[in-house]
Amino acid sequence: MNPASDVAAATAIAVVRPAAARLRQWAISQALPLWAEAGFDSEHGRFEERLSLDGKAIADAPLRLIVQARQIYSYSVAHRRGWYKGAHALVEEAYRSMVRDFRHRDGQPGWAFTIRRDGSVDDDRRDLYSQAFALLGIASYVAVSGSHDALSLADELLDYLDRHMRAPKAGGYLDALPATDSVRRQNPHMHMFEALLSLWSSSKKERYLERANTMFDLFTVHFFQPGPGVLGEYFDQALQPADGIIGRIVEPGHHYEWIWLLRWFERETRRQVQSYVDALYRHADAYGYDGYGLVVDELLSDGRVHKPSHRAWPVTEAIKANVVEAAMGRRAAADKAVALVDCLLERFFAGVRPGGWMDRLDERGRPATDFMPASTLYHVICALGELDQFVVRRTG
């Protein structure tokens, strides 16, 4: 035992525990009830795409696959942590409707991008981002139900990706079928990495961890840029940085999200990630905040601000990264996590229906949208889960 390390860990726990309690209380008393009631279409057994700022369903919005999968994830975590009494039944119902409404809905393999309220296909595109979240939804359902039968759908979808969306150059997958542009993106591959780790965690089937290793290799060889120590966003077909300014765009939120994923991967495989984590954390921490203490949406690789507006989700990803780094002993990370929780509660969760959020703020920190996207809950619950687990794990 290292007494100095023990003292540092105890100090970090003492700092984080009250912030975790504040966010947990908000989720249990406000957010989870709101999105399970006003945010759930009981007639069709599926989640709403968005709510107005006063908490009413917006009926004409197309329904995305990613929202169904993300909400299944959120209530799966809520069930396992004991945060919402009806979470298990909600996951069961929403999972059945997700499979019914999106898988092969138009008679073709793969999962549709969006449907209309009547269940007809609105956008039949097969995009990697949505397919990755379908996998996460399946993994989340398995974690709640304990049934490995659903893994057959995950394997079917992975086979579809291998057969139809495997990129001809540099590895990984195409962004979408049919293609909407010539750019390849790291973001959907990041969520494939997350989905594969989730499938591994819920099933302990080695085939998913082997695929996660392949996604990690894609990150180290192509997405991570060792010179500036950043994660690129946009690439050409050979996974070289895209021409022009878009090839220099980086997102602090994704830096933080990868830090969390890399630490998770490290725990499962013992592969070394420290140099990547240090570089990503250093860049996001040095350049990713404005004068209001808000995480900016986009930077350039040299640290200059490219898009000065703000979303709620990068704050949650910064919370997750700082919590896992606090667990690793990074100095001041626990204090930063607490400040970010306060930012979330005070800047994004105030002034709207309790349990909801102002998802977008402009460059001066002013409200910049007139609706609440359901998809944000996934980010918040994931951050809360990491906070809660840190307190419990380190105390235990």
One Martini backbone bead per residue (centre of mass of N, CA, C, O) as a GRO file, in nm:
protein
  396
    1MET     BB    1   0.098   0.035   0.020
    2ASN     BB    2   0.028   0.385  -0.052
    3PRO     BB    3  -0.025   0.649   0.142
    4ALA     BB    4  -0.032   0.880  -0.068
    5SER     BB    5  -0.236   0.744  -0.258
    6ASP     BB    6  -0.462   0.710  -0.051
    7VAL     BB    7  -0.502   1.011   0.005
    8ALA     BB    8  -0.567   1.098  -0.284
    9ALA     BB    9  -0.815   0.916  -0.319
   10ALA     BB   10  -0.980   1.025  -0.080
   11THR     BB   11  -0.990   1.315  -0.183
   12ALA     BB   12  -1.133   1.260  -0.453
   13ILE     BB   13  -1.387   1.138  -0.332
   14ALA     BB   14  -1.470   1.384  -0.159
   15VAL     BB   15  -1.506   1.569  -0.409
   16VAL     BB   16  -1.709   1.390  -0.590
   17ARG     BB   17  -1.956   1.293  -0.424
   18PRO     BB   18  -2.146   1.550  -0.427
   19ALA     BB   19  -2.169   1.566  -0.737
   20ALA     BB   20  -2.291   1.289  -0.781
   21ALA     BB   21  -2.543   1.343  -0.605
   22ARG     BB   22  -2.662   1.576  -0.770
   23LEU     BB   23  -2.693   1.425  -1.041
   24ARG     BB   24  -2.855   1.184  -0.935
   25GLN     BB   25  -3.101   1.342  -0.833
   26TRP     BB   26  -3.180   1.460  -1.103
   27ALA     BB   27  -3.223   1.190  -1.251
   28ILE     BB   28  -3.427   1.050  -1.055
   29SER     BB   29  -3.641   1.301  -1.017
   30GLN     BB   30  -3.641   1.403  -1.341
   31ALA     BB   31  -3.524   1.268  -1.603
   32LEU     BB   32  -3.627   0.973  -1.605
   33PRO     BB   33  -3.930   1.042  -1.585
   34LEU     BB   34  -3.958   1.224  -1.834
   35TRP     BB   35  -3.844   1.010  -2.059
   36ALA     BB   36  -4.065   0.783  -1.967
   37GLU     BB   37  -4.312   0.970  -2.036
   38ALA     BB   38  -4.302   1.217  -2.234
   39GLY     BB   39  -4.052   1.041  -2.385
   40PHE     BB   40  -4.294   0.823  -2.439
   41ASP     BB   41  -4.450   0.605  -2.678
   42SER     BB   42  -4.699   0.392  -2.586
   43GLU     BB   43  -4.838   0.312  -2.851
   44HIS     BB   44  -4.537   0.214  -2.990
   45GLY     BB   45  -4.294   0.157  -2.785
   46ARG     BB   46  -4.133   0.442  -2.798
   47PHE     BB   47  -3.921   0.695  -2.832
   48GLU     BB   48  -3.869   1.013  -2.840
   49GLU     BB   49  -3.683   1.249  -3.011
   50ARG     BB   50  -3.835   1.509  -2.879
   51LEU     BB   51  -3.866   1.812  -2.686
   52SER     BB   52  -3.982   2.066  -2.558
   53LEU     BB   53  -3.898   2.300  -2.318
   54ASP     BB   54  -4.188   2.204  -2.168
   55GLY     BB   55  -4.223   1.876  -2.233
   56LYS     BB   56  -4.321   1.822  -2.533
   57ALA     BB   57  -4.403   1.656  -2.793
   58ILE     BB   58  -4.262   1.617  -3.131
   59ALA     BB   59  -4.435   1.464  -3.384
   60ASP     BB   60  -4.273   1.546  -3.673
   61ALA     BB   61  -4.023   1.394  -3.600
   62PRO     BB   62  -3.799   1.201  -3.692
   63LEU     BB   63  -3.690   0.868  -3.612
   64ARG     BB   64  -3.406   0.759  -3.462
   65LEU     BB   65  -3.208   0.497  -3.396
   66ILE     BB   66  -3.016   0.630  -3.187
   67VAL     BB   67  -3.231   0.700  -2.976
   68GLN     BB   68  -3.328   0.420  -2.902
   69ALA     BB   69  -3.049   0.311  -2.817
   70ARG     BB   70  -2.977   0.528  -2.604
   71GLN     BB   71  -3.224   0.481  -2.418
   72ILE     BB   72  -3.165   0.190  -2.359
   73TYR     BB   73  -2.901   0.246  -2.223
   74SER     BB   74  -3.000   0.438  -1.997
   75TYR     BB   75  -3.209   0.226  -1.869
   76SER     BB   76  -3.003   0.010  -1.815
   77VAL     BB   77  -2.839   0.166  -1.611
   78ALA     BB   78  -3.076   0.237  -1.421
   79HIS     BB   79  -3.136  -0.053  -1.344
   80ARG     BB   80  -2.847  -0.142  -1.237
   81ARG     BB   81  -2.850   0.117  -1.022
   82GLY     BB   82  -3.147   0.188  -0.912
   83TRP     BB   83  -3.299   0.467  -1.047
   84TYR     BB   84  -3.549   0.302  -1.196
   85LYS     BB   85  -3.818   0.104  -1.163
   86GLY     BB   86  -3.917   0.087  -1.491
   87ALA     BB   87  -3.663   0.011  -1.672
   88HIS     BB   88  -3.689  -0.282  -1.763
   89ALA     BB   89  -3.958  -0.261  -1.921
   90LEU     BB   90  -3.861  -0.037  -2.113
   91VAL     BB   91  -3.636  -0.194  -2.249
   92GLU     BB   92  -3.802  -0.425  -2.359
   93GLU     BB   93  -3.997  -0.255  -2.534
   94ALA     BB   94  -3.786  -0.084  -2.697
   95TYR     BB   95  -3.634  -0.318  -2.822
   96ARG     BB   96  -3.863  -0.445  -2.984
   97SER     BB   97  -3.921  -0.185  -3.153
   98MET     BB   98  -3.645  -0.146  -3.279
   99VAL     BB   99  -3.644  -0.407  -3.438
  100ARG     BB  100  -3.916  -0.367  -3.585
  101ASP     BB  101  -3.854  -0.061  -3.713
  102PHE     BB  102  -3.532  -0.100  -3.836
  103ARG     BB  103  -3.500  -0.392  -3.911
  104HIS     BB  104  -3.553  -0.453  -4.234
  105ARG     BB  105  -3.796  -0.255  -4.303
  106ASP     BB  106  -3.733  -0.249  -4.639
  107GLY     BB  107  -3.606  -0.550  -4.703
  108GLN     BB  108  -3.319  -0.481  -4.603
  109PRO     BB  109  -3.026  -0.485  -4.492
  110GLY     BB  110  -3.009  -0.354  -4.201
  111TRP     BB  111  -3.048  -0.023  -4.058
  112ALA     BB  112  -3.238   0.234  -4.035
  113PHE     BB  113  -3.229   0.572  -3.977
  114THR     BB  114  -3.545   0.651  -4.029
  115ILE     BB  115  -3.875   0.715  -3.904
  116ARG     BB  116  -4.203   0.728  -3.872
  117ARG     BB  117  -4.470   0.718  -3.664
  118ASP     BB  118  -4.605   0.478  -3.849
  119GLY     BB  119  -4.319   0.308  -3.939
  120SER     BB  120  -4.214   0.428  -4.175
  121VAL     BB  121  -3.973   0.503  -4.393
  122ASP     BB  122  -3.767   0.792  -4.422
  123ASP     BB  123  -3.455   0.674  -4.403
  124ASP     BB  124  -3.253   0.418  -4.573
  125ARG     BB  125  -2.997   0.463  -4.462
  126ARG     BB  126  -2.661   0.326  -4.404
  127ASP     BB  127  -2.503   0.410  -4.115
  128LEU     BB  128  -2.248   0.364  -3.899
  129TYR     BB  129  -2.349   0.516  -3.653
  130SER     BB  130  -2.621   0.360  -3.626
  131GLN     BB  131  -2.510   0.071  -3.619
  132ALA     BB  132  -2.350   0.112  -3.358
  133PHE     BB  133  -2.606   0.173  -3.182
  134ALA     BB  134  -2.745  -0.093  -3.224
  135LEU     BB  135  -2.524  -0.250  -3.073
  136LEU     BB  136  -2.561  -0.101  -2.805
  137GLY     BB  137  -2.855  -0.181  -2.763
  138ILE     BB  138  -2.804  -0.483  -2.749
  139ALA     BB  139  -2.602  -0.480  -2.512
  140SER     BB  140  -2.804  -0.348  -2.312
  141TYR     BB  141  -3.013  -0.572  -2.320
  142VAL     BB  142  -2.830  -0.801  -2.222
  143ALA     BB  143  -2.758  -0.669  -1.945
  144VAL     BB  144  -3.062  -0.695  -1.847
  145SER     BB  145  -3.169  -0.991  -1.945
  146GLY     BB  146  -2.930  -1.220  -2.004
  147SER     BB  147  -2.970  -1.262  -2.312
  148HIS     BB  148  -2.787  -1.415  -2.585
  149ASP     BB  149  -2.978  -1.417  -2.834
  150ALA     BB  150  -2.927  -1.116  -2.931
  151LEU     BB  151  -2.638  -1.166  -3.056
  152SER     BB  152  -2.735  -1.248  -3.341
  153LEU     BB  153  -2.786  -0.952  -3.430
  154ALA     BB  154  -2.500  -0.853  -3.400
  155ASP     BB  155  -2.372  -1.056  -3.598
  156GLU     BB  156  -2.539  -0.979  -3.841
  157LEU     BB  157  -2.444  -0.682  -3.852
  158LEU     BB  158  -2.140  -0.735  -3.875
  159ASP     BB  159  -2.166  -0.891  -4.139
  160TYR     BB  160  -2.282  -0.660  -4.302
  161LEU     BB  161  -2.041  -0.469  -4.270
  162ASP     BB  162  -1.830  -0.661  -4.398
  163ARG     BB  163  -1.983  -0.694  -4.680
  164HIS     BB  164  -2.083  -0.366  -4.739
  165MET     BB  165  -1.881  -0.147  -4.548
  166ARG     BB  166  -1.607  -0.211  -4.625
  167ALA     BB  167  -1.323  -0.060  -4.678
  168PRO     BB  168  -1.084  -0.056  -4.941
  169LYS     BB  169  -0.921   0.150  -4.751
  170ALA     BB  170  -0.734   0.136  -4.442
  171GLY     BB  171  -0.986   0.046  -4.318
  172GLY     BB  172  -1.277  -0.007  -4.198
  173TYR     BB  173  -1.558   0.204  -4.273
  174LEU     BB  174  -1.809   0.327  -4.415
  175ASP     BB  175  -2.029   0.579  -4.350
  176ALA     BB  176  -2.228   0.514  -4.610
  177LEU     BB  177  -2.546   0.382  -4.748
  178PRO     BB  178  -2.532   0.589  -4.934
  179ALA     BB  179  -2.323   0.818  -5.017
  180THR     BB  180  -2.283   1.174  -4.924
  181ASP     BB  181  -1.965   1.161  -4.945
  182SER     BB  182  -1.589   1.155  -4.942
  183VAL     BB  183  -1.585   1.136  -4.638
  184ARG     BB  184  -1.412   1.036  -4.347
  185ARG     BB  185  -1.485   0.922  -4.007
  186GLN     BB  186  -1.421   0.872  -3.669
  187ASN     BB  187  -1.686   0.866  -3.498
  188PRO     BB  188  -1.819   0.588  -3.579
  189HIS     BB  189  -1.571   0.424  -3.479
  190MET     BB  190  -1.589   0.501  -3.187
  191HIS     BB  191  -1.877   0.364  -3.154
  192MET     BB  192  -1.778   0.086  -3.226
  193PHE     BB  193  -1.587   0.057  -2.991
  194GLU     BB  194  -1.805   0.085  -2.774
  195ALA     BB  195  -1.990  -0.149  -2.866
  196LEU     BB  196  -1.778  -0.377  -2.840
  197LEU     BB  197  -1.722  -0.337  -2.540
  198SER     BB  198  -2.018  -0.387  -2.457
  199LEU     BB  199  -2.043  -0.673  -2.569
  200TRP     BB  200  -1.819  -0.786  -2.398
  201SER     BB  201  -1.930  -0.707  -2.115
  202SER     BB  202  -2.218  -0.866  -2.158
  203SER     BB  203  -2.071  -1.164  -2.269
  204LYS     BB  204  -1.760  -1.256  -2.302
  205LYS     BB  205  -1.693  -1.242  -2.610
  206GLU     BB  206  -1.402  -1.246  -2.790
  207ARG     BB  207  -1.496  -1.131  -3.069
  208TYR     BB  208  -1.537  -0.836  -2.964
  209LEU     BB  209  -1.248  -0.778  -2.863
  210GLU     BB  210  -1.107  -0.820  -3.132
  211ARG     BB  211  -1.252  -0.584  -3.272
  212ALA     BB  212  -1.157  -0.364  -3.076
  213ASN     BB  213  -0.860  -0.389  -3.153
  214THR     BB  214  -0.902  -0.286  -3.443
  215MET     BB  215  -1.002  -0.002  -3.362
  216PHE     BB  216  -0.749   0.079  -3.211
  217ASP     BB  217  -0.556   0.058  -3.454
  218LEU     BB  218  -0.698   0.278  -3.617
  219PHE     BB  219  -0.635   0.501  -3.421
  220THR     BB  220  -0.317   0.482  -3.413
  221VAL     BB  221  -0.270   0.502  -3.734
  222HIS     BB  222  -0.498   0.743  -3.818
  223PHE     BB  223  -0.651   0.936  -3.606
  224PHE     BB  224  -0.393   0.980  -3.472
  225GLN     BB  225  -0.177   1.276  -3.426
  226PRO     BB  226   0.145   1.301  -3.311
  227GLY     BB  227   0.242   1.581  -3.353
  228PRO     BB  228  -0.009   1.747  -3.209
  229GLY     BB  229  -0.182   1.546  -3.036
  230VAL     BB  230  -0.445   1.442  -3.208
  231LEU     BB  231  -0.786   1.413  -3.319
  232GLY     BB  232  -0.919   1.345  -3.596
  233GLU     BB  233  -1.218   1.378  -3.813
  234TYR     BB  234  -1.120   1.414  -4.125
  235PHE     BB  235  -1.108   1.204  -4.424
  236ASP     BB  236  -1.002   1.019  -4.659
  237GLN     BB  237  -1.010   0.712  -4.814
  238ALA     BB  238  -0.705   0.662  -4.676
  239LEU     BB  239  -0.693   0.811  -4.392
  240GLN     BB  240  -0.626   1.099  -4.458
  241PRO     BB  241  -0.625   1.407  -4.418
  242ALA     BB  242  -0.820   1.627  -4.522
  243ASP     BB  243  -0.863   1.867  -4.723
  244GLY     BB  244  -0.813   2.138  -4.570
  245ILE     BB  245  -0.963   2.250  -4.283
  246ILE     BB  246  -1.107   1.979  -4.203
  247GLY     BB  247  -0.825   1.828  -4.148
  248ARG     BB  248  -0.791   2.030  -3.869
  249ILE     BB  249  -1.022   1.925  -3.710
  250VAL     BB  250  -1.120   1.938  -3.363
  251GLU     BB  251  -1.263   1.774  -3.061
  252PRO     BB  252  -1.280   1.787  -2.729
  253GLY     BB  253  -1.507   1.581  -2.679
  254HIS     BB  254  -1.355   1.346  -2.829
  255HIS     BB  255  -1.109   1.339  -2.659
  256TYR     BB  256  -1.260   1.258  -2.400
  257GLU     BB  257  -1.400   1.005  -2.509
  258TRP     BB  258  -1.139   0.849  -2.574
  259ILE     BB  259  -1.022   0.839  -2.294
  260TRP     BB  260  -1.242   0.662  -2.175
  261LEU     BB  261  -1.211   0.426  -2.377
  262LEU     BB  262  -0.910   0.365  -2.333
  263ARG     BB  263  -0.936   0.289  -2.033
  264TRP     BB  264  -1.126   0.057  -2.078
  265PHE     BB  265  -0.944  -0.105  -2.269
  266GLU     BB  266  -0.709  -0.134  -2.072
  267ARG     BB  267  -0.863  -0.306  -1.859
  268GLU     BB  268  -0.928  -0.548  -2.069
  269THR     BB  269  -0.608  -0.575  -2.212
  270ARG     BB  270  -0.337  -0.407  -2.126
  271ARG     BB  271  -0.300  -0.193  -2.315
  272GLN     BB  272  -0.128   0.084  -2.417
  273VAL     BB  273  -0.245   0.450  -2.355
  274GLN     BB  274  -0.095   0.692  -2.223
  275SER     BB  275   0.009   0.871  -2.460
  276TYR     BB  276  -0.273   0.935  -2.573
  277VAL     BB  277  -0.405   1.053  -2.325
  278ASP     BB  278  -0.206   1.283  -2.272
  279ALA     BB  279  -0.245   1.432  -2.540
  280LEU     BB  280  -0.552   1.475  -2.537
  281TYR     BB  281  -0.568   1.618  -2.265
  282ARG     BB  282  -0.376   1.852  -2.317
  283HIS     BB  283  -0.530   1.985  -2.551
  284ALA     BB  284  -0.814   2.016  -2.424
  285ASP     BB  285  -0.718   2.171  -2.165
  286ALA     BB  286  -0.573   2.415  -2.317
  287TYR     BB  287  -0.817   2.480  -2.566
  288GLY     BB  288  -1.138   2.383  -2.487
  289TYR     BB  289  -1.186   2.673  -2.348
  290ASP     BB  290  -1.349   2.943  -2.247
  291GLY     BB  291  -1.418   3.229  -2.055
  292TYR     BB  292  -1.680   3.058  -1.928
  293GLY     BB  293  -1.599   2.738  -1.905
  294LEU     BB  294  -1.661   2.626  -2.189
  295VAL     BB  295  -1.695   2.394  -2.423
  296VAL     BB  296  -1.593   2.374  -2.733
  297ASP     BB  297  -1.664   2.239  -3.037
  298GLU     BB  298  -1.411   2.365  -3.213
  299LEU     BB  299  -1.090   2.301  -3.345
  300LEU     BB  300  -0.765   2.325  -3.418
  301SER     BB  301  -0.465   2.165  -3.403
  302ASP     BB  302  -0.330   2.450  -3.289
  303GLY     BB  303  -0.590   2.565  -3.090
  304ARG     BB  304  -0.784   2.706  -3.250
  305VAL     BB  305  -1.084   2.842  -3.288
  306HIS     BB  306  -1.364   2.734  -3.497
  307LYS     BB  307  -1.615   2.664  -3.290
  308PRO     BB  308  -1.769   2.860  -3.024
  309SER     BB  309  -1.973   2.680  -2.945
  310HIS     BB  310  -2.222   2.477  -2.746
  311ARG     BB  311  -2.251   2.165  -2.586
  312ALA     BB  312  -2.340   1.927  -2.359
  313TRP     BB  313  -2.171   1.665  -2.425
  314PRO     BB  314  -1.871   1.762  -2.374
  315VAL     BB  315  -1.909   1.785  -2.069
  316THR     BB  316  -1.961   1.486  -2.012
  317GLU     BB  317  -1.689   1.389  -2.133
  318ALA     BB  318  -1.513   1.550  -1.935
  319ILE     BB  319  -1.607   1.407  -1.688
  320LYS     BB  320  -1.521   1.120  -1.758
  321ALA     BB  321  -1.220   1.178  -1.801
  322ASN     BB  322  -1.165   1.300  -1.515
  323VAL     BB  323  -1.247   1.051  -1.355
  324VAL     BB  324  -1.046   0.843  -1.475
  325GLU     BB  325  -0.799   1.025  -1.403
  326ALA     BB  326  -0.840   1.030  -1.101
  327ALA     BB  327  -0.806   0.719  -1.073
  328MET     BB  328  -0.495   0.760  -1.193
  329GLY     BB  329  -0.385   1.045  -1.045
  330ARG     BB  330  -0.462   1.305  -1.166
  331ARG     BB  331  -0.414   1.621  -1.129
  332ALA     BB  332  -0.722   1.793  -1.067
  333ALA     BB  333  -0.951   1.613  -1.192
  334ALA     BB  334  -1.168   1.618  -0.972
  335ASP     BB  335  -1.219   1.925  -0.978
  336LYS     BB  336  -1.304   1.935  -1.275
  337ALA     BB  337  -1.548   1.750  -1.257
  338VAL     BB  338  -1.710   1.931  -1.064
  339ALA     BB  339  -1.720   2.186  -1.243
  340LEU     BB  340  -1.875   2.038  -1.474
  341VAL     BB  341  -2.128   1.968  -1.320
  342ASP     BB  342  -2.206   2.260  -1.258
  343CYS     BB  343  -2.227   2.347  -1.551
  344LEU     BB  344  -2.454   2.160  -1.631
  345LEU     BB  345  -2.668   2.251  -1.416
  346GLU     BB  346  -2.644   2.577  -1.469
  347ARG     BB  347  -2.628   2.598  -1.804
  348PHE     BB  348  -2.819   2.338  -1.922
  349PHE     BB  349  -3.061   2.275  -1.685
  350ALA     BB  350  -3.163   2.556  -1.689
  351GLY     BB  351  -3.482   2.696  -1.790
  352VAL     BB  352  -3.631   2.421  -1.797
  353ARG     BB  353  -3.760   2.140  -1.782
  354PRO     BB  354  -3.744   1.923  -1.554
  355GLY     BB  355  -3.498   1.697  -1.692
  356GLY     BB  356  -3.375   1.886  -1.891
  357TRP     BB  357  -3.236   2.084  -2.178
  358MET     BB  358  -2.984   2.297  -2.307
  359ASP     BB  359  -2.801   2.186  -2.571
  360ARG     BB  360  -2.750   2.489  -2.681
  361LEU     BB  361  -2.486   2.729  -2.717
  362ASP     BB  362  -2.343   3.002  -2.777
  363GLU     BB  363  -2.050   3.190  -2.773
  364ARG     BB  364  -2.198   3.342  -2.502
  365GLY     BB  365  -2.400   3.129  -2.353
  366ARG     BB  366  -2.665   3.119  -2.514
  367PRO     BB  367  -2.946   3.020  -2.615
  368ALA     BB  368  -2.978   2.784  -2.931
  369THR     BB  369  -3.268   2.642  -2.876
  370ASP     BB  370  -3.623   2.486  -2.899
  371PHE     BB  371  -3.511   2.197  -2.800
  372MET     BB  372  -3.501   1.847  -2.677
  373PRO     BB  373  -3.282   1.603  -2.712
  374ALA     BB  374  -3.279   1.273  -2.628
  375SER     BB  375  -2.969   1.197  -2.685
  376THR     BB  376  -2.840   1.331  -2.423
  377LEU     BB  377  -2.889   1.120  -2.199
  378TYR     BB  378  -2.658   0.927  -2.258
  379HIS     BB  379  -2.431   1.117  -2.167
  380VAL     BB  380  -2.527   1.168  -1.876
  381ILE     BB  381  -2.545   0.873  -1.774
  382CYS     BB  382  -2.251   0.806  -1.828
  383ALA     BB  383  -2.132   1.016  -1.637
  384LEU     BB  384  -2.280   0.922  -1.383
  385GLY     BB  385  -2.173   0.633  -1.383
  386GLU     BB  386  -1.876   0.718  -1.340
  387LEU     BB  387  -1.909   0.869  -1.079
  388ASP     BB  388  -2.042   0.642  -0.914
  389GLN     BB  389  -1.823   0.426  -0.959
  390PHE     BB  390  -1.587   0.577  -0.832
  391VAL     BB  391  -1.697   0.594  -0.546
  392VAL     BB  392  -1.749   0.291  -0.505
  393ARG     BB  393  -1.479   0.165  -0.598
  394ARG     BB  394  -1.284   0.334  -0.413
  395THR     BB  395  -1.422   0.260  -0.148
  396GLY     BB  396  -1.412  -0.061  -0.192
   0.00000   0.00000   0.00000
